[in-house]
Amino acid sequence: MERSLQGKTVLLGVSGGIAAYKAVEITSRLVKLGAEVHVLMTPAATKLVAPLTFQAICHTPVMVDVMREQTGGVDHVHLAHKADLYVIAPATANTIANLAGGHAADWLGICGLAVTCPVLLCPAMEANMYAAPITQRNLQTLKNQGWTIMEPGEGRFASGLMGKGRLPEPADIVEAGLLLLGRAERQDLTNKKVLVTAGTTREALDPVRFIGNRSTGKMGFAIAAAAAARGADVTLVTGPSTLPDPAGVKVIKIESALEMLAACQEAFPGADITIAAAAPADYRPLEYHDQKIKKAGDEMTIQLVKNPDIIAELGTHKAPGQITVAFAAETERVIEHAREKLIKKKADFVVANDVTAAGAGFGVDTNKVSFITPGSVDELPLMTKQEVADRILDKAVLLLGER
Ligand SMILES: Cc1cc2nc3c(=O)[nH]c(=O)nc-3n(C[C@H](O)[C@H](O)[C@H](O)COP(=O)(O)O)c2cc1C
């Protein structure tokens, strides 16, 4: 990932949250990376941190009063038009509502409407305010228009309440901004079709019970979001997941492995790249009971039958130009098992991870993976699932170019 912001213009919107002081460190980090930073503050934010603090760091006028400050003598959308990245941190509940409503009474709102660059919004508020359905609805509205919403952290608030709503660390916000900018500039998947599978499957035993696994869908959703941000036409086939749909992605929701296979078979013929990040069940119950199975003896036996291997199945119908990527979630002899999968699934490469390793596997935000091709093993360091997603796509794009 490009680690410089030399020649880039970054707008930093600061609203009146208790975490406004952390925006000072964000500014400092952006300036150190070489960006031209323009800070936009709501009047409420100026009660918490003095505009002069930001001005001393970024050497550009801080924009507060829409009717007073002018963007260098030019029109009011000048800054928005020259921006390469717009970060809003912290974003209060009020500012989020304003942005979702299209209000333009402050600089944050004007730029929210006028920018065409990627936007990274970092909500920060007390846990109940964050969880409020109206706040969640407003965030979804902004997500639907392609903005990236950074998940707040969990912790204790001044009110004594524990929960979600803390502003992420400034370093993580800047990293997320770099990632977003990198994707927007790459656009190397324009006119390409990408098929991604994600999550667990549910293999029903009766109307209320099923066999499933711990996969949450995080890795597959991250790949789908990254591919869409890089310009691809993305179809995501996912099992049940609590994650929000990624912006700009066609999402097909299924329950069982057989349903996942059917959805994939439909999308696969047109797909340039197929990435199977899902963990579909290997087996399903032989028998489905129409009525809830009653409690009976001390022991019970459920007979299982093998499910089709989805990526292997797709691999047998692969056209010469298509790239397929399989995942190998292992708990032992990771590389050895991944090599076997590479051959069995006719994949171009396998993304292998030890799901028992710290920071890797199900439910966590990071992953530590290796790429296995017929002739190489490429071990990657521990990184966020967003970064892993980009590295997988980098590799797939490279292989696609070699075809
Ligand atoms: C000390 C203090 C801290 C506050 N912290 C937050 C906060 O972290 N998040 C939030 O959404 N509102 C917070 N508020 C409430 C906002 O400041 C208030 O809703 C304000 O209208 C926001 O205006 P703005 O969105 O235009 O900046 C805080 C208020 C005070 C007085």
Ligand as a Chemical Component Dictionary entry (heavy atoms), coordinates in Angstrom:
data_LIG
# 
_chem_comp.id                   LIG 
_chem_comp.type                 NON-POLYMER 
_chem_comp.pdbx_formal_charge   0 
_chem_comp.three_letter_code    LIG 
# 
loop_
_chem_comp_atom.comp_id 
_chem_comp_atom.atom_id 
_chem_comp_atom.alt_atom_id 
_chem_comp_atom.type_symbol 
_chem_comp_atom.charge 
_chem_comp_atom.model_Cartn_x 
_chem_comp_atom.model_Cartn_y 
_chem_comp_atom.model_Cartn_z 
_chem_comp_atom.pdbx_ordinal 
LIG C1  C1  C 0 -18.685 17.947 26.527 1  
LIG C2  C2  C 0 -19.561 17.419 25.452 2  
LIG C3  C3  C 0 -19.204 16.259 24.774 3  
LIG C4  C4  C 0 -19.993 15.747 23.776 4  
LIG N1  N1  N 0 -19.625 14.605 23.132 5  
LIG C5  C5  C 0 -20.376 14.113 22.130 6  
LIG C6  C6  C 0 -19.967 12.955 21.426 7  
LIG O1  O1  O 0 -18.916 12.352 21.704 8  
LIG N2  N2  N 0 -20.748 12.518 20.406 9  
LIG C7  C7  C 0 -21.907 13.136 20.058 10 
LIG O2  O2  O 0 -22.571 12.675 19.125 11 
LIG N3  N3  N 0 -22.316 14.258 20.718 12 
LIG C8  C8  C 0 -21.577 14.751 21.731 13 
LIG N4  N4  N 0 -21.975 15.885 22.389 14 
LIG C9  C9  C 0 -23.200 16.567 21.946 15 
LIG C10 C10 C 0 -22.896 17.432 20.722 16 
LIG O3  O3  O 0 -21.879 18.368 21.025 17 
LIG C11 C11 C 0 -24.158 18.162 20.259 18 
LIG O4  O4  O 0 -25.093 17.201 19.791 19 
LIG C12 C12 C 0 -23.881 19.177 19.198 20 
LIG O5  O5  O 0 -25.084 19.755 18.774 21 
LIG C13 C13 C 0 -23.172 18.573 18.007 22 
LIG O6  O6  O 0 -22.995 19.543 17.008 23 
LIG P1  P1  P 0 -22.200 19.257 15.678 24 
LIG O7  O7  O 0 -22.634 17.916 15.178 25 
LIG O8  O8  O 0 -22.623 20.356 14.778 26 
LIG O9  O9  O 0 -20.765 19.317 16.007 27 
LIG C14 C14 C 0 -21.196 16.412 23.414 28 
LIG C15 C15 C 0 -21.553 17.580 24.083 29 
LIG C16 C16 C 0 -20.751 18.060 25.098 30 
LIG C17 C17 C 0 -21.175 19.312 25.805 31 
# 
loop_
_chem_comp_bond.comp_id 
_chem_comp_bond.atom_id_1 
_chem_comp_bond.atom_id_2 
_chem_comp_bond.value_order 
_chem_comp_bond.pdbx_ordinal 
LIG C1  C2  SING 1  
LIG C2  C3  SING 2  
LIG C2  C16 DOUB 3  
LIG C3  C4  DOUB 4  
LIG C4  N1  SING 5  
LIG C4  C14 SING 6  
LIG N1  C5  DOUB 7  
LIG C5  C6  SING 8  
LIG C5  C8  SING 9  
LIG C6  O1  DOUB 10 
LIG C6  N2  SING 11 
LIG N2  C7  SING 12 
LIG C7  O2  DOUB 13 
LIG C7  N3  SING 14 
LIG N3  C8  DOUB 15 
LIG C8  N4  SING 16 
LIG N4  C9  SING 17 
LIG N4  C14 SING 18 
LIG C9  C10 SING 19 
LIG C10 O3  SING 20 
LIG C10 C11 SING 21 
LIG C11 O4  SING 22 
LIG C11 C12 SING 23 
LIG C12 O5  SING 24 
LIG C12 C13 SING 25 
LIG C13 O6  SING 26 
LIG O6  P1  SING 27 
LIG P1  O7  DOUB 28 
LIG P1  O8  SING 29 
LIG P1  O9  SING 30 
LIG C14 C15 DOUB 31 
LIG C15 C16 SING 32 
LIG C16 C17 SING 33 
# 
